[in-house]
Each structure stands twice: as C-alpha cells, then as structure tokens.
Amino acid sequence: MSQRIGFIGLGAIGLPMAGHVAKAFDTVVWNRTRARAEELAQRARVTISDDPAALAKSVDVVITCLPTSVEVQEIVESIGGSWRKGQLLVDCTSGDPAGSRRAAAYLEERGVGFVDAPVSGGTSGAEAGTLTVMLGGEEPWIGRAREVIAPFAGKVVHVGPVGTAHALKAMNNALLAINIQAAGEALAALVKLGVSGKAALEVINASSGRSNVTENLIPERVLTRGWPRTFRLALLDKDVGIALKVLEDTGVPSDAIGVAKRVFAQGRKTLGEEADHVELIKEIEKTAGVEIR
Ligand code: NDP
C-alpha cells in the first residue's frame, strides 16, 4: 500500500530531500516560511499544508528536518491530539539523543512510532539523492522508515535503539569540526612557509592526513575563495555540543572534542548565525594573517 508522506522543514537540506520524496510518494509539505514551500511546489508535485496539525491529519508518515530537537518537540506537541495510532515520525534533524527519547515517549503514548534518521552527505548529497542515513529505533518502525527515506538515501544503516543515530551523527560532525580546524591551521602555517595550498593538498590527499575536508571542502570552497553557504556553522556548533554531552553522559574523555566546541562556539559568535561551517577557516586565516590559496 502506498503511503502518504508529510515533510516538515524545507531548509537548505530539507528542501532537496522533500523533492525526492515527492517523486516517490504522494507528499504534503509544511514550512514556517511559506515561500520555501512555494519554491518547492514550482519544481515538485507537493501539496502545501497550512499547519503541522493539518498536515499530520492527512498523512501516514511525517518526516521532520529542523535545526534541533527543540523545534521537533515543539512541532510534535503542536500536532498533539491530531496524531493517529499507527502513524510514524521519521526525524531527519541532527537532533540530540535525550530529545529523541522524549519525542519517542510522547508519541508512544499515542501509538505513534519514532525513528531518528539524521543524514550525512551535505546539500550536494541531498540534491543527488545519495545521502547516508543512520536509523535509531525498533521494528516494525525501522522497516517503514527505510521505505520513506529510500528516495533520498544512498546508504542506510540501522545503528541501534532510539537516540543512537542522533549520537552517531553528532560524533561524525564532531570529527568534521576537528578536521576543519586542524586542516585550516596546518595549511595556514604551510602557506606562510611558501608552500601553495594546492601543493600541500596534493601531498596530504595522497597521505595519511587526508579527510573529506582536505579532499573536497578546502579545494572547492577555500582555494577557490568561493565560500558557499550550504551548512550553517551554527548547526555544526550545535552538533559538537551534542557530541560533548554524549561523551559526558558516557564518562568518556572529551579533550579533543572539547577544544572543537570552544573554537566553533567562538567562531559562531564572531561570524554569526548564517556563516557556513567552512568559514571557520577564515577566522584562522585572519589570526594567522594569511590566505590559504
Ligand atoms: P536550515 O537552517 O537551512 O533550515 C532550517 C529549517 O527549519 C527551515 O525550514 C526553517 O524554516 C525551519 N525552522 C527553524 N526554526 C523553526 C521553528 N521554530 N519552527 C518551525 N520550523 C523551523 O537548516 P538545514 O536544512 O541546513 O538543516 C536542517 C537539519 O539538518 C539540521 O539539524 C542540520 O544540522 C541537519 N543537516 C544539515 C546539513 C546541511 O548540509 N545543510 C547536512 C546534514 C545535516 P524557515 O524556512 O521558516 O526558516
């Protein structure tokens, strides 16, 4: 039986994800700023809903892609009595484990399933429909979640119970943050010594220090001085904070990730809420008095 899907949160990554869902399922969307929903409706077959509760009433599965678990909980509670037994919420937000367990408990009381399903692969992966999706939850909800995320997923891994996918996503992004900071510092020093950014990356990317940051982000965004805005630094700072909390909760040392949290929180303060995550390297360049080229 074909399911009807509701998609809430048409931001930088949510909009292309919803576009893929709309190709496979009858899809209803809601976005706080209606213009974004109208933008999607121009290129995809979607119905625009007036509010989250009306959307929930008319679908089998709701997908959310919001900044944090706080906004997800607000939406879940605003739908309130409009949830129906047997429905499922698939939360693609990079949320926090405690927030996902709270939402899951609220929904379970109403007979509604919850799966945390954060994504990795950036806006380009979302456009291409090749995102890596990690799933936290139990069967039979996991099986149903797999069906509805398939249109935008390249790789799907069920990692454990509710909240574990959000923990894993936060750890992945903490590693991303550390890589941005470390690669920015390393390259700034090398450029000051007269090594071009291009030559340095040619060696690093054929050696053990390479990462997605050195292989893709720096060549495409820093060396070109393009600095596109696809993933807000504020959201990465939020993710590193979630990772730090998971480390604290599990009694694991947090020296490296603790430094990344301090650096990204400062970058967020200086660069503002709209800056891209890679723009942290601009701050390193400024302090070092050099441009990585
Ligand atoms: P954006 O900031 O681009 O979009 C946020 C979305 O949430 C918008 O649709 C916004 O609506 C909506 N929103 C914000 N606050 C509220 C609220 N109080 N009530 C209702 N709706 C709200 O974020 P992204 O799309 O980049 O990210 C979404 C999630 O995906 C985040 O958790 C992020 O960490 C994660 N992510 C992002 C990636 C990326 O490359 N961008 C990569 C992987 C994960 P409005 O249009 O009205 O502002």
Residues whose N, C-alpha, C, O or C-beta is under 5 A from the ligand:
A	BS01	NDP	G9 L10 G11 A12 I13 G14 N31 R32 T33 R36 C65 L66 P67 T68 E71 C92 T93 S94 V119 S120 G122 T123 T230 F231 L235
